Structure formats: structure tokens, C-alpha cells
Amino acid sequence: MSRRFLTTVALLGLIIAPALKVQAAEQDLVTRRTLANGLHLSVVVDPLTDLAACHLALDISAADFPEQQAGITEIIQQLMLDKLRARVTASGELAEIYDAVSAGGSFAVGADDEYVEAQAALPCELLSEALQTTGDLFFGSQEFTDEQLGEAKAAIVKTYEGSLNAVGQRTFRLFRRALLGKSPLAYDVSTILTGIAGVTTKDISGCRARLYVPSRAYLTVVSALPAERVIAIAEQAFGDYPGTAEAHVRRAMSRPAASVVRVGSGEGMAHASLIIGVPLAPYGTREFAAGQVAYMLLAGRDGRLTSDQMLQRGFGLMLPRSLYEEQPAFQVIPPGPMSVPVIAVHVVANPAFIEDARLQVLGHVEAIRQGQFSEEELQAAKDQLTNQYALAYNTYLSRAQLINLNALFGGDPQLNGDFPELIASISAEEVVKAAQKYFAYHAIGVQMPAN
């Protein structure tokens, strides 16, 4: 399941772009190596930090499994997280890592819609131990008992059952189905829960042997250590795990060729819930950066959507101001790292006004396609994008994640440069051209009250 929908601050997905820049005055120099077993390594040396921040991502998603094994990656990641927690204790084998985490560091594993991941931010002297532990969890021989599997399943099912009670999550799944069709990346919750129930320890072992391999892995380390030293540590931690006969090639996803709506109903809903979205250019391209500027023209501080009072109040809603402050009537979902990036808007409306809401949102999108913005508005959007980038990615772990996901999703290496310069170079014509190319079709997920 996506761990980054709505519950994540908009800045997380907003600023992920092909640039590898955090502050305007300095530029990250990335040393890249591919280990003999196929693991893709990126190293950034920053003498100002005493931490080592690392992010590992494996290109594994629901598209790699038959439908009857839907949800298996979440189970595997939960099993590994449970093992990690058992090892990182005050008196355990990873006591030093435990102390570092207790003092504000981090070490965790997780799963997203299109990749599985591990991340850590620890003192430099613990980098070797952290990477060796990560390598063992992801690529080493691991045995799991039926009891451990049952506990992991229970934890995952509890999370999914919670999402069934969240109107926004249910609407988002309808939106994903409209956007991606019958793709495994858009399974409904019932399909995933059925898959989870049937997964066995044999399935887990087979999945790990087939997919948890170095050739699917991307690792980025940001630290003060010399690049060659980090490469040597990575070689020691991961180099002995066998590669595969063929290099892994990431799946290509085609963008929507028609506008699609998916409708569902929910109990206990007083209002309708809509998510309306349009696709962007492939992640990590210059067109994607132009799409991010379009996003700011729509959803920035003075953007067309943000300034729309009808959207602010909700269509056909007459609610106390305090309720709007607790739960806004609309929220823009920023583009993030995925095969088909999107700009989407979550709108709450009176069921009788859903068509009005649709037309209002798509009217603003069409205005960008028609170039209905001034040079001043364009510059303000670019400035805001640049500033929010610096705010969102001023931690070393965020930088590691940014660089790593850019590599995983195939970001153009030629665009790895200074972020303000990249955005400053985007012209109005490029924004309009990207919008006309990618905003022609939309996807909508709608949840209506059951009554």
C-alpha cells in the first residue's frame, strides 16, 4: 500500500525531481558505481556532516507477483522489520545502533507501491554495521516460522482494515484504478487481503530468492567519508551476495489514453469524496520538472486551486469554520516518485454538486494548458518551488532518498545539477507544452454516500 498518500506532508512528494541539490550555494557531486552483482551505488561526500545517511530501494512491486500473492511484499518487509527490531536492542548484537537510534538516529525498513526500502541515519562509524545488517536482511538467508508469518500478516491486515475506514484512502484506490486500469499497482483492498491470507512461508522464500537480488537494488550513501571508502564498505556489505544472469530492466508504464471515472459507495459518509487527477511526464525528466512548475501554478500559495473560494468552502457544503480547519474541503496531492506521476485534487462536496466540482477543478487544469498565467505568476511559482525544495530536503536522509529514487525511476543523469538553475530555465512555453501533452486526459475516483 502507499505509505505516502495524504498522511504525508505535501512537501515530500512535491519536490522530488531530477536535480540533486539542497542548498543554492553548493552542488552534490555523485560518484556512481555498479557492483559486480548488479547493485547500483551512488555516493555523495559532504564534509559538514558526522552522520552517514543511506537509502536502499529494490525495484519490486505488485506487478512482479500473481494476483493470488497480492500483498506479499508488505508481509516480507514486516517480517524483516520484526527481525530488525529484535536485533536492535540495548543488550543485543546491534546495541551501538540501538544507542544511536535512541539518541535521534534512525534505522527502518518499509514498502511503497512500487518499491521496497530500507533507510538509516547513523554516526559514520556505524555505516559498515548498518549496511551489513541491511544486506543480511534483504539478501541473506532468512528463515521465518509460521508463527512469525501470522504475526506479520496480522499487523498488515490491521493497517489495511484501518484504510477501509478512511474515506480518503478508499477514494484514492478508486482513483488509482481509474488511472492505471487493471494494473496490479491498482488492486483493491479485498484482493490484497485475500492474497495476504493465502501467503505461506514457502511463498516468502520463493519470492525472496527470485526478487530480493542485488541487480534490483539501488543504494545511496551521503556522508563525510571519502567516496572510495564508502564504495569499499558497500562492497564488503553487499559484494558477496550473488547476482543474476541477466541485468534487471525496469518495467515501462504507458500513460492513460482516455479519461476514466471509477465510482464506489461508503457507509457513514455525509458527503461525496472525489479525487481528480492528471498524469505528468515520466519521473526524472525535464518535462516532469515543467510539470512541477505547473503544479505550483495550480497549488502554490497563490495558485489557481488554492485561491478558489468555491473549493475552499466545498461544493454545496454549509459547515462551521472550525470543521474546515480540522478537515479542509479540498487538498492537492503533489507529484511523487512513481511510474505514472500525477497531480491530483481531493475534494469533499455535497453529492448533488460533484459535477460542479469536477468542472471547477478541470477548468483550472485547462487554464494551464491554455497558458493562462502571467510571467509574474510563473516566476512566483518557480521561486516557491525552489524554496520549498530547500525546506523539504535539508536533511541528509532526505538527500539520500531523493538521489536514490531518482536513480531507481530512471531520472536523466544529465539533469543532476543545481535545482534553482534547472527550475529557472523552465520557460512558460515548456510548461504549456507539457500540460497540453499530458493533461489531455484525467482520472477520477468518486465515493458516494451509500444512501
C-alpha positions in Angstrom: 0.0 0.0 0.0 1.2 3.5 -0.4 2.6 4.9 2.8 2.7 8.4 1.4 -0.9 9.3 0.4 -2.5 12.3 2.2 -0.9 11.4 5.6 2.4 12.7 4.2 3.2 16.4 4.2 2.8 17.7 0.7 6.5 18.7 0.6 7.6 15.1 0.4 6.2 14.3 -3.0 6.2 17.9 -4.2 9.9 18.5 -4.7 11.2 15.1 -5.8 12.9 16.0 -9.1 15.9 15.0 -11.1 18.1 17.7 -9.5 20.4 16.6 -6.7 20.6 19.9 -4.9 19.8 21.0 -1.4 21.2 24.5 -1.0 21.7 27.0 -3.8 25.3 27.6 -2.8 26.6 24.1 -3.1 26.1 21.2 -5.5 26.2 17.5 -4.8 28.8 15.6 -6.7 27.6 12.0 -7.1 30.0 9.1 -7.6 28.3 6.1 -9.2 29.3 2.5 -9.3 27.6 -0.7 -10.3 28.9 -3.6 -8.2 29.8 -6.9 -9.9 26.5 -8.4 -8.7 24.5 -5.6 -10.3 23.8 -3.4 -7.2 23.6 0.3 -8.2 25.6 2.5 -5.8 25.6 6.3 -5.5 27.9 8.1 -3.1 27.8 11.8 -2.0 30.6 13.2 0.1 29.6 16.1 2.5 32.3 17.1 4.9 29.8 19.1 7.0 28.1 16.0 8.5 29.1 13.5 11.1 26.2 11.2 10.1 26.0 8.6 7.4 22.6 8.7 5.7 21.8 5.8 3.4 18.7 4.7 1.4 18.3 1.3 -0.2 15.4 0.6 -2.6 14.6 -2.5 -4.6 12.5 -2.4 -7.7 9.8 -4.7 -6.6 6.1 -4.1 -6.8 2.7 -5.9 -7.1 3.4 -6.3 -10.8 6.0 -8.9 -10.0 3.5 -11.4 -8.5 0.4 -13.2 -9.5 -2.9 -11.8 -8.1 -3.1 -14.6 -5.5 0.0 -13.3 -3.9 -1.1 -9.7 -3.7 0.4 -8.0 -0.6 3.3 -10.4 -0.2 5.9 -7.6 -0.3 4.3 -5.9 2.7 4.4 -9.2 4.6 8.1 -9.7 3.8 9.0 -6.2 4.8 7.1 -6.6 8.1 8.9 -9.8 8.8 12.2 -8.1 8.2 11.2 -5.1 10.3 10.3 -7.5 13.2 13.7 -9.2 12.9 15.4 -5.8 12.9 13.6 -4.7 16.0 14.6 -8.0 17.7 18.2 -7.3 16.9 18.4 -3.6 17.7 18.1 -3.7 21.5 20.1 -2.3 24.4 21.7 -5.6 25.1 21.5 -7.2 21.7 24.1 -7.7 18.9 23.3 -4.2 17.5 23.5 -2.3 20.8 25.5 0.5 19.3 22.9 1.1 16.6 20.2 1.0 19.4 22.1 3.7 21.3 22.4 5.8 18.1 18.6 5.4 17.3 17.8 6.3 20.9 19.8 9.5 20.5 17.9 10.6 17.5 19.2 8.4 14.7 17.0 6.1 12.5 17.1 2.6 11.0 14.0 1.1 9.4 12.6 -0.9 6.5 9.3 -0.4 4.7 7.3 -0.9 1.5 5.7 1.5 -1.0 3.5 0.8 -4.0 6.4 0.4 -6.4 9.5 -0.5 -4.3 10.6 -1.9 -1.0 13.2 0.1 1.0 15.5 0.5 4.0 16.9 3.7 5.3 19.2 4.7 8.1 20.8 7.9 9.5 23.6 7.0 12.0 27.1 8.1 13.0 29.7 7.4 10.3 31.5 4.9 12.4 28.3 2.7 12.3 27.9 2.8 8.5 29.6 -0.6 7.9 27.5 -2.3 10.6 24.3 -0.7 9.2 25.0 -1.8 5.6 26.0 -5.3 6.6 22.8 -5.6 8.6 20.7 -4.3 5.7 22.5 -6.7 3.3 21.7 -9.7 5.6 18.1 -8.7 5.9 17.5 -8.2 2.2 19.8 -10.7 0.5 20.9 -13.1 3.2 19.4 -16.5 4.0 16.4 -15.8 6.3 14.1 -18.4 7.8 10.6 -17.4 9.0 8.3 -19.6 11.1 4.5 -19.9 10.7 4.1 -18.0 14.0 6.2 -15.1 12.7 4.3 -15.1 9.4 1.0 -15.0 11.3 2.1 -12.0 13.4 3.3 -10.2 10.3 0.0 -10.9 8.5 -2.0 -9.6 11.5 0.0 -6.3 11.5 -0.5 -5.7 7.8 -4.2 -6.7 7.8 -4.8 -4.2 10.7 -3.2 -1.4 8.6 -5.4 -2.3 5.6 -8.5 -2.6 7.7 -7.8 0.9 9.0 -7.6 2.2 5.5 -11.0 0.8 4.8 -12.4 3.2 7.4 -10.6 6.2 5.8 -12.7 7.8 3.1 -9.7 9.4 1.5 -7.9 6.1 1.2 -10.8 4.4 -0.3 -11.3 7.2 -2.8 -7.6 7.2 -3.6 -7.8 3.5 -4.5 -10.7 4.2 -6.9 -8.6 7.0 -8.4 -5.6 4.6 -8.9 -7.9 2.1 -10.6 -9.2 4.9 -12.9 -5.6 6.0 -13.7 -3.9 2.6 -14.1 -6.8 0.4 -15.2 -6.4 -3.3 -14.2 -2.7 -2.9 -13.3 -1.6 -4.9 -10.3 -0.5 -1.5 -8.9 -4.2 -0.6 -8.5 -5.5 -3.7 -6.7 -8.5 -3.1 -4.4 -8.1 -3.9 -0.7 -10.3 -7.0 -0.8 -7.9 -8.5 -3.5 -4.9 -7.7 -1.3 -6.4 -9.1 1.9 -7.3 -12.3 0.0 -3.8 -12.6 -1.2 -2.3 -11.9 2.2 -4.4 -14.7 3.8 -3.1 -17.3 1.3 0.6 -16.5 1.5 2.8 -19.3 3.0 6.4 -19.4 4.3 7.2 -21.3 1.1 5.9 -18.3 -0.9 8.0 -16.0 1.1 11.2 -18.0 0.5 10.4 -18.2 -3.3 9.7 -14.5 -3.6 12.9 -13.6 -1.8 15.0 -15.9 -3.9 13.6 -14.6 -7.1 13.3 -10.9 -6.5 15.4 -9.8 -3.5 18.5 -9.7 -5.5 21.3 -7.1 -5.8 20.5 -6.3 -9.5 17.2 -4.8 -8.5 18.8 -2.7 -5.7 19.7 0.9 -5.6 21.8 2.3 -2.7 22.7 5.9 -2.0 25.0 7.0 0.9 25.6 10.6 2.0 28.4 11.0 4.5 31.7 12.8 5.2 33.7 9.6 4.4 35.8 9.6 1.2 33.9 8.1 -1.8 36.3 5.2 -2.2 36.0 4.3 1.5 32.2 4.2 1.2 32.5 2.1 -2.0 34.8 -0.4 -0.2 32.3 -0.6 2.8 29.4 -1.2 0.3 31.5 -3.9 -1.5 32.2 -5.6 1.8 28.5 -5.5 2.9 26.9 -6.5 -0.4 29.5 -7.8 -2.8 29.4 -11.4 -1.7 25.7 -11.8 -2.5 25.2 -13.5 -5.9 23.9 -11.5 -8.9 21.6 -12.8 -11.6 22.4 -14.0 -15.1 20.6 -11.0 -16.7 20.6 -7.4 -15.8 17.3 -6.2 -14.4 15.3 -3.8 -16.7 12.6 -1.7 -15.1 9.1 -2.0 -16.4 7.8 0.8 -18.6 4.3 2.1 -17.9 2.2 3.9 -20.5 0.3 7.0 -19.6 -3.6 7.0 -19.8 -5.1 7.2 -23.3 -8.6 8.2 -22.2 -10.3 9.9 -19.3 -11.8 7.3 -16.8 -14.1 7.5 -13.8 -14.4 4.9 -11.1 -17.3 5.2 -8.6 -17.9 3.5 -5.2 -20.1 4.0 -2.2 -19.3 4.0 1.5 -21.2 3.7 4.8 -21.2 6.5 7.3 -20.5 9.2 4.7 -22.3 12.5 4.9 -20.6 14.0 1.7 -19.2 12.8 -1.5 -15.4 12.4 -1.8 -13.6 12.9 -5.2 -10.1 12.7 -6.3 -9.5 14.2 -9.7 -6.0 14.0 -11.3 -4.0 14.3 -14.4 -0.7 12.4 -15.3 2.7 14.0 -15.7 5.7 13.2 -17.8 7.9 10.3 -16.8 9.7 10.8 -13.5 13.1 12.5 -13.5 12.8 14.2 -16.9 12.8 17.8 -17.8 9.2 17.6 -18.8 8.5 16.3 -15.3 10.2 19.4 -13.8 8.0 21.5 -16.1 5.0 19.6 -14.6 6.2 20.5 -11.1 6.1 24.2 -12.1 2.5 23.6 -13.4 1.7 22.1 -10.0 2.9 25.2 -8.2 0.8 27.4 -10.6 -2.2 25.3 -9.5 -1.5 24.6 -5.9 1.2 27.1 -4.7 0.5 29.8 -2.2 -1.4 31.9 -4.7 -2.2 29.1 -7.2 -5.4 28.8 -9.1 -6.7 26.0 -6.9 -5.5 27.5 -3.7 -7.2 30.8 -4.4 -10.5 29.3 -5.4 -13.1 30.1 -2.7 -15.6 27.5 -4.0 -13.0 24.8 -3.5 -12.0 26.2 -0.1 -15.6 26.0 1.2 -16.6 22.8 -0.5 -19.3 22.5 -3.1 -22.8 22.6 -1.6 -21.4 22.4 2.0 -22.5 24.6 4.8 -20.2 23.7 7.7 -18.8 25.6 10.7 -15.4 27.2 10.1 -13.9 25.0 12.8 -14.6 21.9 10.8 -12.9 23.3 7.7 -9.8 24.0 9.8 -9.8 20.4 11.1 -10.6 18.8 7.7 -10.1 21.1 4.6 -12.7 20.7 1.9 -10.0 20.1 -0.7 -6.4 19.0 -0.7 -3.9 18.8 -3.5 -1.8 15.7 -3.8 1.6 16.5 -5.2 3.5 14.5 -7.8 5.9 12.0 -6.3 8.1 9.1 -7.3 6.1 6.6 -9.3 5.8 5.1 -12.8 3.0 7.4 -13.7 3.4 10.6 -11.6 0.2 12.7 -11.1 -1.2 15.9 -9.9 -4.4 15.1 -8.1 -7.0 17.1 -6.1 -9.1 15.6 -3.2 -12.5 17.4 -3.0 -15.3 17.0 -0.5 -18.7 18.0 -1.9 -22.4 17.7 -1.5 -23.3 14.6 -3.7 -25.5 16.9 -5.8 -22.6 19.1 -6.7 -19.9 16.6 -7.8 -20.2 17.6 -11.4 -19.7 21.2 -10.4 -16.6 20.2 -8.5 -15.3 18.2 -11.5 -15.7 21.1 -13.9 -14.2 23.6 -11.5 -11.0 21.6 -10.9 -10.6 20.6 -14.6 -11.3 24.2 -15.6 -8.2 25.3 -13.7 -6.1 22.5 -15.2 -7.3 23.6 -18.7 -6.3 27.1 -18.0 -2.7 26.0 -17.5 -2.9 24.0 -20.8 -4.0 27.3 -22.5 -1.2 29.3 -20.9 -3.4 31.5 -18.8 -0.8 32.7 -16.4 1.4 35.7 -16.4 5.2 35.9 -16.3 4.9 37.2 -12.7 2.8 34.2 -11.7 5.3 31.8 -13.4 8.2 33.4 -11.6 6.4 33.3 -8.3 5.7 29.6 -8.8 9.3 28.8 -9.7 10.6 30.7 -6.7 8.2 28.9 -4.4 9.1 25.5 -5.8 12.8 26.2 -5.3 12.3 27.5 -1.7 10.1 24.6 -0.7 12.7 22.2 -2.2 15.3 23.6 0.2 13.0 23.3 3.1 11.8 19.7 2.3 15.3 18.3 1.6 17.5 19.9 4.1 18.3 16.6 5.9 20.9 14.1 4.8 18.5 11.2 4.8 16.1 13.2 2.5 19.0 13.8 0.2 19.9 10.2 0.1 16.3 9.2 -0.6 16.0 11.8 -3.3 19.1 10.7 -5.2 18.3 7.0 -4.8 14.7 7.2 -6.0 15.9 9.4 -8.9 18.2 6.5 -9.9 15.6 3.8 -9.4 13.0 5.6 -11.5 15.4 6.3 -14.3 16.0 10.1 -13.8 18.1 11.6 -16.6 21.7 11.8 -15.2 22.2 14.9 -17.4 19.7 16.8 -15.2 21.6 16.1 -12.0 22.6 19.6 -11.2 21.7 22.8 -9.5 18.0 22.8 -8.7 17.4 26.5 -8.8 19.1 26.8 -12.2 17.1 23.9 -13.5 13.8 25.4 -12.5 14.9 28.9 -13.5 15.5 27.6 -17.0 11.9 26.2 -17.4 10.0 28.6 -19.8 6.3 29.3 -20.0 6.3 27.5 -23.4 7.7 24.4 -21.8 5.1 24.4 -19.0 2.3 24.8 -21.6 3.7 22.2 -23.9 4.0 19.7 -21.1 0.4 20.5 -19.9 -1.0 20.1 -23.4 0.7 16.8 -23.8 -0.1 15.2 -20.5 -3.2 16.9 -19.1 -5.4 16.0 -22.0 -6.9 13.0 -20.1 -7.9 12.8 -16.5 -8.8 10.1 -14.0 -11.4 10.4 -11.3 -12.3 8.3 -8.2 -15.6 9.1 -6.6 -17.0 7.8 -3.2 -20.7 8.5 -2.8 -22.7 8.0 0.4 -24.3 4.6 0.5 -27.8 6.0 0.9 
